[in-house]
């Protein structure tokens, strides 16, 4: 199998390394807006660098992995679909619903594969929580609490391109919430604070956000995120039911300290970022993509799944901006919306 990797930045480099070790992948073609960066990685891995995206499609590949800037995702997904190629793409498809729907429509019209990069679905902790919920271990689920906290804020220039805290960071919590519980969000109320560094206000973003989400079975969930957690990178999900409660992301590297006299000590080596915390999950999702391309398993996270997470993020943005409760039914993009 020959795979084209478009984008060799931080996550693209990790994916290229993972794919180069997969025994089902015979070779890679790498390209980037910075040709020298792609060339350097290709030399390191013993793979081929292409001068641009056109060559990826012209030289012939069996599948494409897209890890470019978000602004290029939808166009590249469409191009791959028109070429009949399976695609793995980092989230999101696009920063807006029209662009997302158009790209999904192209994939569905072509009958090709689009697997989205929501790596938490491949994390052992989140998978364990999903299994516990589906097995009925918790009884009736009534409360879910999701937390995402970055240790270091992103660069100011990147903020303007990110889509904001809800679309960039909390969208992972929204996808995980749907996947773990098996239920849909029907209503949200969200708020955000830009009281931190001025670069967030200048970008029209918030450094801290919170959302109260109601699921279709009445379960209540909260999802909070911040860009400013000096203690370390903290991602957790707590699930409480009538019979039991469990937590994802609580281990000896969780950057949280107890004030109880007999409580656990603070982590000696707290998680520093998402690449470290979810390293095994990133590898697993790429291994899954190879299996999907080979026809050995079903697509674990298609474009419609990504669309639902984006709709929740969009509802939260509307709620934050208009200071009101927002029903998901207000946000366009349901499954019946077709490509035209």
C-alpha positions in Angstrom: 0.0 0.0 0.0 1.3 3.5 -0.9 -0.1 6.4 1.2 0.3 10.1 0.6 0.7 12.3 3.6 -0.2 15.9 3.0 1.2 18.1 5.8 4.4 17.2 7.7 4.1 19.5 10.7 3.8 18.3 14.3 1.0 15.8 13.9 1.9 14.9 10.3 5.3 13.9 11.4 3.9 11.6 14.1 1.4 10.0 11.6 4.2 9.5 9.0 6.4 7.8 11.6 3.5 5.6 12.6 2.6 4.6 9.0 6.2 4.0 8.1 6.3 1.3 10.7 3.1 -0.4 9.6 3.9 -3.7 7.8 0.9 -3.2 5.4 2.3 0.1 4.2 4.9 -0.3 1.5 5.8 3.3 1.0 4.8 6.9 1.7 4.9 10.1 -0.4 5.2 13.2 1.8 4.4 16.8 0.9 4.1 20.1 2.8 3.7 23.8 2.1 7.3 23.9 3.3 9.0 21.5 0.8 12.3 21.4 2.9 10.4 20.1 5.9 8.8 17.3 3.9 12.2 16.5 2.3 13.9 16.3 5.7 11.2 14.0 7.1 11.3 11.8 4.0 15.1 11.4 4.3 14.8 10.5 7.9 12.2 7.8 7.2 13.6 6.6 3.9 10.4 7.7 2.1 9.7 10.0 -0.9 9.1 13.7 -0.8 6.8 15.4 -3.4 7.2 19.0 -4.3 3.4 19.6 -3.9 -0.1 18.2 -3.6 -0.5 17.7 -7.3 2.2 15.1 -7.3 0.6 13.2 -4.5 -2.4 12.5 -6.8 -0.4 12.3 -10.1 2.2 9.8 -8.9 -0.4 7.5 -7.6 -1.3 6.5 -4.1 -3.8 4.1 -2.5 -4.9 6.4 0.3 -4.3 9.9 1.6 -3.7 11.2 5.1 -4.4 14.9 5.6 -2.7 16.8 8.4 -2.5 20.3 6.9 -3.9 23.6 8.2 -7.7 23.3 8.7 -8.4 25.7 5.9 -7.2 23.2 3.4 -9.0 20.1 4.8 -12.3 20.4 2.9 -10.8 21.0 -0.5 -8.3 18.1 -0.1 -11.1 15.8 1.1 -13.1 16.6 -2.0 -10.1 16.2 -4.3 -9.3 12.8 -2.9 -13.0 11.7 -3.1 -13.1 12.7 -6.8 -9.9 10.6 -7.3 -11.6 7.6 -5.6 -9.2 7.6 -2.7 -9.8 6.7 1.0 -8.9 9.6 3.3 -7.9 10.0 6.9 -8.2 13.6 8.0 -7.4 15.4 11.2 -10.4 17.1 12.7 -12.2 19.3 11.8 -13.4 18.8 8.2 -13.9 22.6 8.1 -14.5 25.4 10.5 -18.1 26.0 9.3 -21.1 23.9 8.6 -21.5 24.6 4.8 -17.9 23.6 4.1 -18.3 20.5 6.3 -21.5 19.4 4.5 -20.0 20.0 1.1 -17.0 17.9 1.8 -19.1 15.1 3.3 -21.4 15.3 0.3 -18.5 14.8 -2.1 -17.3 11.7 -0.2 -20.8 10.3 -0.2 -21.4 11.0 -3.8 -18.1 9.3 -4.8 -18.7 6.4 -2.4 -15.3 6.7 -0.9 -14.0 6.6 2.7 -13.4 9.5 5.1 -12.1 8.6 8.5 -11.8 11.5 10.9 -9.1 11.9 13.6 -10.9 11.9 16.9 -8.2 10.0 18.7 -9.9 9.7 22.0 -12.0 6.9 20.5 -8.8 4.9 20.5 -7.7 5.7 24.0 -7.8 2.8 26.5 -9.5 4.9 29.2 -12.3 6.2 27.0 -12.8 2.7 25.4 -13.1 1.3 28.9 -15.7 3.9 29.9 -17.7 3.1 26.8 -17.6 -0.6 27.6 -18.7 0.0 31.2 -21.7 2.2 30.0 -22.8 -0.3 27.4 -22.5 -3.2 29.8 -24.8 -1.4 32.3 -22.2 -1.3 35.0 -23.2 2.2 36.1 -26.9 1.6 35.9 -28.8 4.6 34.6 -26.3 7.2 33.7 -27.3 10.6 35.1 -24.2 12.8 35.1 -21.1 13.2 32.9 -18.3 15.7 33.5 -15.7 16.3 30.9 -12.5 18.4 31.4 -9.8 19.5 28.9 -7.0 21.8 30.1 -4.0 22.8 28.1 -0.8 23.6 30.0 0.5 26.2 27.6 -1.7 28.6 25.5 -1.3 28.4 21.7 0.5 31.0 19.6 -1.5 34.2 19.0 -1.4 33.8 15.2 -2.7 30.3 15.4 -5.7 31.4 17.6 -7.3 33.3 14.7 -7.2 30.1 12.5 -8.3 27.6 15.2 -12.1 28.3 15.1 -12.2 29.0 18.8 -12.1 27.0 22.0 -15.4 25.1 21.3 -14.5 24.1 17.7 -10.9 23.3 18.4 -10.6 21.9 22.0 -14.0 21.0 23.3 -15.1 19.4 20.1 -13.0 16.4 21.3 -15.1 16.2 24.5 -18.3 16.5 22.4 -17.3 13.6 20.2 -16.2 11.5 23.2 -19.4 12.3 25.0 -21.5 10.9 22.1 -19.3 7.9 21.6 -19.0 6.9 25.2 -22.6 7.3 26.2 -24.2 6.3 22.8 -26.6 9.3 23.1 -27.1 12.6 21.3 -26.9 16.1 22.7 -30.2 17.8 22.3 -29.7 21.1 24.1 -26.7 23.3 25.3 -26.0 26.3 27.4 -22.5 27.7 27.1 -20.4 30.5 28.6 -16.9 31.6 28.1 -14.3 33.9 29.7 -11.6 36.0 28.0 -10.2 37.4 31.2 -6.8 35.9 30.6 -4.1 37.1 28.2 -5.3 39.8 25.7 -4.5 37.7 22.7 -7.7 35.8 23.2 -9.8 38.9 23.2 -7.9 40.2 20.1 -8.7 36.9 18.3 -12.4 37.0 19.4 -11.9 33.8 21.4 -12.1 32.8 25.0 -9.4 31.2 27.1 -11.8 29.3 29.3 -15.2 27.9 28.4 -18.0 25.8 30.0 -21.1 24.1 28.6 -24.1 22.3 30.1 -25.4 19.7 27.7 -28.6 17.7 27.9 -28.6 14.3 26.3 -31.6 12.7 24.6 -32.2 10.4 27.5 -32.1 13.2 30.1 -28.5 12.7 31.2 -26.8 16.0 32.1 -23.2 16.6 31.1 -20.8 19.4 31.7 -17.8 20.1 29.5 -15.1 22.6 30.5 -11.9 23.7 28.8 -9.1 26.2 29.4 -5.9 27.1 27.6 -4.3 28.1 30.9 -3.5 25.2 33.2 0.1 25.6 34.4 0.0 22.3 36.3 0.0 20.3 33.1 -2.2 18.8 30.4 -5.4 17.5 32.0 -8.0 15.5 30.1 -10.6 13.6 32.1 -14.2 12.3 31.9 -16.2 11.4 35.0 -19.4 9.3 34.5 -21.9 8.8 37.3 -24.8 6.4 37.4 -27.3 5.1 39.9 -25.0 2.0 40.6 -21.5 3.2 40.2 -19.2 6.0 38.9 -15.9 5.9 37.0 -13.3 8.3 35.7 -11.2 8.4 32.6 -7.8 10.1 32.7 -7.0 9.7 36.4 -3.5 8.2 36.8 -0.1 9.0 38.3 0.5 11.7 35.7 -2.8 13.6 36.0 -1.8 17.2 37.0 -4.1 17.5 40.0 -3.3 17.5 43.7 -5.5 16.6 46.6 -5.9 18.8 49.7 -6.9 15.8 51.8 -4.3 14.7 54.4 -4.4 11.1 53.1 -5.0 12.1 49.5 -2.7 11.1 46.6 0.4 13.3 46.0 0.8 15.6 43.1 2.2 14.0 39.9 6.0 13.9 39.7 5.8 14.1 35.9 2.5 15.5 34.7 1.3 15.2 31.1 2.7 18.1 29.1 0.4 18.0 26.1 -2.0 16.0 23.9 0.7 14.4 21.8 2.3 12.8 24.8 -1.0 11.9 26.6 -2.6 10.3 23.5 0.5 8.9 21.8 -0.8 5.3 21.8 -4.3 6.5 20.6 -2.8 8.3 17.6 -1.0 5.1 16.6 -4.1 3.0 17.0 -6.3 5.3 14.9 -3.8 5.1 12.0 -3.6 1.3 12.3 -7.4 1.3 12.1 -7.3 3.5 9.0 -5.0 1.0 7.2 -7.4 -1.8 8.2 -10.3 0.2 6.9 -8.5 0.8 3.5 -7.8 -3.0 3.3 -11.5 -3.7 4.0 -10.7 -5.5 7.3 -12.9 -3.3 9.5 -15.7 -0.7 9.3 -14.9 3.0 9.4 -14.8 3.8 13.1 -15.4 7.6 12.7 -16.8 8.9 9.5 -17.6 12.4 8.4 -21.2 12.4 9.8 -19.7 11.7 13.2 -17.5 14.7 12.9 -20.4 16.8 11.7 -22.4 16.0 14.9 -19.5 17.1 17.1 -19.2 20.3 15.1 -22.9 21.0 15.4 -22.6 20.8 19.2 -19.6 23.2 19.0 -21.7 25.6 16.8 -24.6 25.4 19.2 -22.2 26.3 22.1 -20.9 29.3 20.1 -24.4 30.6 19.5 -25.3 30.1 23.2 -22.1 31.9 24.4 -22.7 34.8 22.0 -26.4 35.2 22.5 -26.4 34.2 26.2 -29.3 31.7 25.8 -30.1 28.0 25.7 -29.8 26.5 22.2 -31.4 23.4 20.9 -29.4 21.3 18.5 -32.4 21.3 16.2 -31.6 25.0 15.5 -28.2 24.0 14.0 -28.4 22.9 10.4 -26.7 19.8 9.1 -28.7 16.8 10.0 -28.1 13.5 8.1 -30.8 14.3 5.5 -28.8 17.3 4.2 -27.4 16.1 0.9 -24.6 17.2 -1.4 -25.8 19.4 -4.2 
